[in-house]
Amino acid sequence: MPCFVYVLGSLGKGGPRTYVGWTTDLDRRLGEHNSGAGARSTRGRAWSLLYAERFANRGQAMSREWHLKRDRDFRKKISDFHG
């Protein structure tokens, strides 16, 4: 089953934020984040999809997620581009 790594962006009182995760269903997962059912750190904000990559399996997606979570320069660039 294909998996996706995604970067979400949100503008709020504390300024722009990004969140990195992985899923098998991008639309469902974005809806969960925006309804408060996503990760605790995403609650109370309106999120939009900034970036996504598709992978053949969960292991590849989780590895890429790990790298993107640590790549603050990349996350800042895409949030600035979409801001």
Residue pairs with C-beta under 8 A, 6 or more apart in sequence:
1 24
1 57
2 24
2 54
2 55
2 56
3 22
3 23
3 24
3 54
3 55
3 56
3 57
3 58
3 60
3 61
4 22
4 23
4 24
4 26
4 52
4 53
4 54
4 55
4 61
5 20
5 21
5 22
5 52
5 53
5 55
5 61
5 64
5 65
5 68
6 20
6 21
6 22
6 23
6 26
6 29
6 30
6 49
6 51
6 52
6 53
7 18
7 19
7 20
7 49
7 50
7 51
7 52
7 68
7 75
7 78
8 18
8 19
8 20
8 21
8 30
8 33
8 42
8 47
8 48
8 49
8 50
9 16
9 17
9 18
9 19
9 47
9 48
9 50
9 78
9 79
9 82
9 83
10 16
10 17
10 18
10 19
10 42
10 45
10 46
10 47
10 48
11 17
11 83
12 45
16 79
16 80
16 83
17 45
17 79
18 50
18 75
18 76
18 78
18 79
19 33
19 39
19 41
19 42
19 47
20 65
20 68
20 69
20 75
21 29
21 38
21 39
21 65
22 58
22 61
22 62
22 64
22 65
23 29
26 49
26 52
29 38
30 47
30 48
30 49
32 38
33 39
33 42
33 47
34 46
34 47
36 43
36 44
38 47
48 82
50 78
50 79
50 82
51 78
53 64
55 61
55 64
68 74
68 75
